[in-house]
């Protein structure tokens, strides 16, 4: 029987593929803390309130996590929450897709860094739609400029069609997750603590609330109609498969080659491809890390977070 780990922390662990992963992770953890947007107890683990669209809420969540895990430290950090939203601003003034999918999780990493134990694992959920070579229905990112993603009104190349713009904004935010994972994996402080950083893409997985922010019709179709199609299409994954694979990645049961961070579930199989050309751009990796830090008023160096 596999040994238990200490404190695990997870976002996006209350529904869909995340809940499936959380149930597996909870069995291997002495304590699983899940960030939860709504009120009431979590279906698994111990719930703490978290609104990813609010940096104040993210800060409060991190303070409570640090208090709760002060005795043991954090062995596993799974940043799975997110969604594809209409183009709108958060209370902090950032575009919602960028803020919720990327910036809030970047802040969680920085705030919880001091509590991560040597040999801990960090997993960010990304998406294959960041790569134009995947040929996804969602338009691929045009760039990795954090300022233009956070404030799309400043982007001269912004899509005129609002639906296209929202989809591309989501894809770009998933690119940001992958850029962050690569920047982290190369950081001397991360390497010194032997922390493993991975970015996992579950592939197209209908049956979740991912598109709930894009309107009632789209959200319901993705959650209830497309799962029927998934039964007959190897390109579409069930939440059970995507979630159990996330748990295996998080728990180290699936391990990509050394110095590779990207794990892609494609047509039901775990693969370790190179990410997109833009995701491998060294300048883009460095700038996403430093620009995100500046937006949050943090030092670029992780030890000074």
C-alpha positions as CSV (number, residue, x, y, z in Angstrom):
1,X,0.0,0.0,0.0
2,X,1.3,3.4,-1.0
3,X,2.4,5.6,1.9
4,X,0.4,8.6,2.9
5,X,1.4,12.2,2.3
6,X,0.9,15.1,4.7
7,X,-1.1,18.2,3.7
8,X,-2.5,18.5,0.2
9,X,-4.1,21.7,-1.1
10,X,-6.4,21.8,-4.1
11,X,-8.4,24.3,-6.1
12,X,-11.2,23.0,-8.4
13,X,-11.7,19.9,-6.3
14,X,-15.5,20.3,-5.6
15,X,-17.0,19.2,-8.9
16,X,-16.3,17.6,-12.3
17,X,-13.0,15.9,-12.9
18,X,-11.5,17.8,-10.0
19,X,-13.8,16.1,-7.5
20,X,-12.9,12.7,-8.9
21,X,-9.2,13.6,-8.5
22,X,-9.8,15.0,-5.0
23,X,-11.5,11.8,-3.8
24,X,-8.4,9.8,-4.9
25,X,-5.9,12.3,-3.5
26,X,-7.8,12.4,-0.1
27,X,-7.3,8.7,0.4
28,X,-3.5,9.3,0.2
29,X,-3.4,12.5,2.3
30,X,-3.5,13.0,6.0
31,X,-5.3,16.3,5.2
32,X,-6.8,17.6,2.0
33,X,-7.8,21.2,1.9
34,X,-10.0,22.3,-1.0
35,X,-10.9,25.9,-2.0
36,X,-14.6,26.2,-2.4
37,X,-16.6,29.1,-3.9
38,X,-19.9,28.3,-2.4
39,X,-21.1,27.8,1.2
40,X,-21.3,24.5,3.1
41,X,-19.1,21.5,3.6
42,X,-16.9,20.0,0.8
43,X,-17.9,16.7,-0.6
44,X,-14.4,15.5,0.2
45,X,-11.6,17.0,2.3
46,X,-11.8,20.2,4.4
47,X,-13.3,23.2,2.7
48,X,-11.9,26.8,2.9
49,X,-13.7,29.7,1.2
50,X,-12.0,30.8,-2.1
51,X,-13.1,33.2,-4.8
52,X,-10.5,33.1,-7.5
53,X,-11.9,36.3,-9.1
54,X,-10.9,38.2,-5.9
55,X,-7.3,38.7,-4.9
56,X,-8.4,39.5,-1.4
57,X,-10.2,36.2,-1.2
58,X,-7.1,34.4,-2.5
59,X,-5.0,36.0,0.1
60,X,-7.4,35.1,2.9
61,X,-7.5,31.5,1.6
62,X,-3.7,31.2,1.7
63,X,-3.4,32.6,5.2
64,X,-5.9,30.0,6.4
65,X,-4.1,27.2,4.6
66,X,-0.8,28.3,6.2
67,X,-2.4,28.2,9.6
68,X,-3.9,24.8,9.0
69,X,-0.8,23.2,7.6
70,X,1.7,25.0,9.9
71,X,2.7,21.8,11.6
72,X,3.4,19.6,8.6
73,X,3.9,21.8,5.6
74,X,2.4,21.2,2.2
75,X,3.4,18.1,0.2
76,X,1.0,18.6,-2.7
77,X,-0.5,21.7,-4.4
78,X,-3.0,21.0,-7.2
79,X,-4.2,24.1,-9.0
80,X,-7.1,22.8,-11.1
81,X,-9.9,25.4,-10.8
82,X,-10.8,27.6,-13.8
83,X,-13.3,28.3,-16.4
84,X,-14.0,29.9,-19.8
85,X,-15.7,33.2,-19.1
86,X,-17.3,36.0,-21.1
87,X,-14.9,39.0,-21.4
88,X,-15.5,41.0,-18.2
89,X,-13.4,42.5,-15.4
90,X,-12.9,41.1,-11.9
91,X,-13.2,43.4,-8.9
92,X,-9.4,43.9,-9.2
93,X,-9.7,45.2,-12.7
94,X,-8.2,42.2,-14.6
95,X,-9.9,40.3,-17.4
96,X,-11.7,37.3,-15.9
97,X,-10.1,34.4,-17.8
98,X,-6.6,35.7,-17.2
99,X,-7.3,36.5,-13.5
100,X,-9.1,33.3,-12.5
101,X,-7.2,30.7,-14.5
102,X,-3.7,32.2,-14.2
103,X,-3.1,35.2,-11.9
104,X,-5.0,33.8,-8.8
105,X,-3.1,30.5,-9.1
106,X,0.2,32.3,-9.5
107,X,-0.5,34.2,-6.3
108,X,-1.4,31.0,-4.5
109,X,2.0,29.5,-5.5
110,X,3.8,32.5,-4.3
111,X,1.9,32.8,-1.0
112,X,2.2,29.1,-0.1
113,X,5.8,28.7,-1.3
114,X,7.3,28.9,2.2
115,X,5.1,26.0,3.4
116,X,6.0,23.6,0.5
117,X,8.1,20.7,1.8
118,X,11.2,19.4,0.1
119,X,10.1,17.0,-2.6
120,X,6.6,18.5,-2.8
121,X,4.7,18.5,-6.1
122,X,2.9,21.3,-7.8
123,X,0.4,20.5,-10.6
124,X,-1.3,23.2,-12.7
125,X,-4.2,22.2,-15.0
126,X,-3.5,23.6,-18.5
127,X,-5.1,22.8,-21.8
128,X,-4.0,21.5,-25.2
129,X,-5.9,24.4,-26.8
130,X,-2.8,26.6,-26.0
131,X,-1.2,24.9,-29.0
132,X,-2.5,25.8,-32.5
133,X,-1.1,22.4,-33.8
134,X,-3.8,20.7,-31.8
135,X,-6.4,22.2,-34.1
136,X,-9.0,22.8,-31.3
137,X,-12.3,24.5,-32.0
138,X,-11.2,27.2,-29.5
139,X,-8.9,29.8,-31.2
140,X,-5.3,29.6,-30.1
141,X,-3.4,32.4,-28.3
142,X,-1.9,35.1,-30.5
143,X,0.7,36.2,-27.9
144,X,1.8,35.8,-24.3
145,X,1.8,39.5,-23.3
146,X,0.5,39.5,-19.7
147,X,-0.4,43.2,-19.8
148,X,-2.6,42.8,-23.0
149,X,-4.2,39.6,-21.6
150,X,-5.0,41.3,-18.3
151,X,-6.3,44.5,-20.0
152,X,-7.5,43.3,-23.5
153,X,-8.8,46.8,-24.3
154,X,-5.1,47.7,-24.8
155,X,-4.6,45.0,-27.3
156,X,-4.6,46.3,-30.9
157,X,-5.0,42.8,-32.2
158,X,-8.1,41.9,-30.1
159,X,-10.8,39.9,-31.9
160,X,-13.9,41.9,-32.8
161,X,-16.2,38.9,-32.3
162,X,-16.8,38.7,-28.5
163,X,-17.2,34.9,-28.5
164,X,-14.0,34.4,-30.4
165,X,-12.2,36.9,-28.1
166,X,-13.5,35.1,-25.0
167,X,-12.4,31.7,-26.3
168,X,-8.9,33.0,-27.2
169,X,-8.6,34.7,-23.8
170,X,-9.3,31.3,-22.1
171,X,-6.7,29.6,-24.4
172,X,-4.2,32.3,-23.6
173,X,-4.8,31.9,-19.8
174,X,-4.1,28.1,-20.2
175,X,-0.9,29.1,-22.0
176,X,0.0,31.2,-19.0
177,X,-0.4,28.1,-16.7
178,X,2.2,26.3,-18.9
179,X,4.6,29.2,-19.0
180,X,4.3,29.5,-15.2
181,X,5.0,25.8,-14.7
182,X,8.1,26.0,-16.9
183,X,9.4,29.1,-15.1
184,X,8.9,27.4,-11.7
185,X,10.6,24.2,-12.8
186,X,13.7,26.1,-13.7
187,X,13.9,28.3,-10.6
188,X,17.0,27.6,-8.5
189,X,14.9,27.7,-5.3
190,X,12.5,25.1,-6.7
191,X,15.3,22.9,-7.8
192,X,17.1,23.2,-4.4
193,X,14.0,22.0,-2.7
194,X,13.5,19.2,-5.3
195,X,10.0,20.3,-6.0
196,X,8.4,18.7,-9.0
197,X,6.3,21.0,-11.1
198,X,3.9,19.7,-13.8
199,X,1.3,21.1,-16.1
200,X,-1.5,18.6,-17.0
201,X,-4.0,18.9,-19.8
202,X,-7.1,16.6,-19.4
203,X,-8.0,17.1,-23.1
204,X,-11.6,17.8,-24.1
205,X,-13.7,16.7,-21.2
206,X,-17.4,17.5,-21.4
207,X,-19.6,16.9,-18.4
208,X,-18.1,19.6,-16.3
209,X,-19.0,23.2,-15.5
210,X,-16.1,24.6,-17.6
211,X,-18.3,26.7,-19.9
212,X,-20.8,27.8,-17.3
213,X,-19.4,31.3,-17.6
214,X,-20.2,31.5,-21.3
215,X,-24.0,31.5,-20.9
216,X,-26.7,29.1,-19.9
217,X,-27.2,27.3,-23.2
218,X,-23.5,26.7,-23.9
219,X,-22.9,25.7,-20.3
220,X,-25.7,23.2,-20.2
221,X,-24.8,21.7,-23.6
222,X,-21.2,21.1,-22.5
223,X,-22.2,19.7,-19.2
224,X,-25.1,17.4,-20.2
225,X,-25.3,17.0,-24.0
226,X,-21.7,16.5,-25.1
227,X,-21.1,13.7,-22.5
228,X,-23.5,11.6,-24.6
229,X,-21.3,12.2,-27.7
230,X,-18.2,11.4,-25.6
231,X,-19.3,7.8,-25.3
232,X,-18.7,7.3,-29.0
233,X,-15.7,9.6,-29.6
234,X,-12.2,8.6,-28.4
235,X,-11.2,12.3,-28.7
236,X,-13.5,13.2,-25.9
237,X,-12.8,12.2,-22.3
238,X,-15.0,11.4,-19.4
239,X,-14.6,13.3,-16.1
240,X,-13.7,9.9,-14.5
241,X,-10.8,9.3,-16.9
242,X,-9.6,12.9,-16.8
243,X,-9.9,13.2,-13.1
244,X,-8.3,9.9,-12.2
245,X,-5.4,10.8,-14.5
246,X,-5.0,14.1,-12.8
247,X,-4.8,12.3,-9.5
248,X,-2.1,9.9,-10.9
249,X,0.0,12.9,-12.1
250,X,-0.4,14.7,-8.8
251,X,0.6,11.6,-6.7
252,X,3.6,10.8,-8.9
253,X,2.1,7.6,-10.4
254,X,2.5,9.2,-13.8
255,X,5.9,10.9,-14.3
256,X,7.1,12.5,-17.5
257,X,10.8,12.5,-18.4
258,X,13.2,14.6,-16.4
259,X,13.0,18.3,-17.2
260,X,9.7,17.9,-19.0
261,X,6.6,19.5,-17.4
262,X,3.8,19.0,-19.9
263,X,1.4,16.0,-19.6
264,X,-1.3,15.7,-22.2
265,X,-4.2,13.2,-22.1
266,X,-5.0,12.6,-25.7
267,X,-7.5,10.1,-27.1
268,X,-7.5,8.4,-23.8
269,X,-3.7,8.0,-23.5
270,X,-1.2,9.9,-21.4
271,X,1.4,11.6,-23.6
272,X,4.4,13.8,-23.0
273,X,4.6,16.1,-26.0
274,X,6.6,19.3,-26.3
275,X,4.2,22.3,-25.7
276,X,3.5,24.9,-28.3
277,X,6.3,26.9,-29.9
278,X,5.1,30.0,-28.0
279,X,5.0,28.0,-24.7
280,X,8.7,27.1,-25.3
281,X,9.7,30.7,-25.9
282,X,12.3,31.6,-23.3
283,X,11.5,35.3,-23.4
284,X,7.8,34.5,-23.0
285,X,8.5,32.2,-20.0
286,X,10.6,34.8,-18.2
287,X,8.3,37.7,-18.9
288,X,5.1,35.9,-17.8
289,X,6.7,35.2,-14.5
290,X,8.1,38.7,-13.9
291,X,5.1,40.5,-15.2
292,X,2.7,38.5,-13.1
293,X,4.8,39.3,-10.1
294,X,4.7,43.0,-10.9
295,X,0.9,43.0,-11.3
296,X,0.6,41.5,-7.8
297,X,3.2,43.7,-6.2
298,X,5.6,40.8,-5.5
299,X,9.3,40.5,-5.9
300,X,10.3,38.5,-8.9
301,X,12.6,36.2,-6.9
302,X,10.5,33.4,-5.4
303,X,12.4,33.4,-2.0
304,X,11.2,36.9,-1.4
305,X,7.5,36.2,-2.1
